[in-house]
């Protein structure tokens, strides 16, 4: 008797979004923007640091190509 009724749900027959007939609307959820891999990387490293790491990795790759 004290359970909260949902304001929206997926219809089992057609799959569309169903709403309550009494007009009660739920609160809008604030969605966080999607964080990409680049966003998370930029939180940890500066551009000069990333350039240094890239240069090191390119050097390693170039040296490994000489071995073969």
Secondary structure, 3 states (H helix, E strand, C coil): CCCCCCCEEECCCCCCEEECCCCCCCCCCCCCCCCCHHHHHHHHCCHHHHHHHHHHHHHHHHHHHHHC
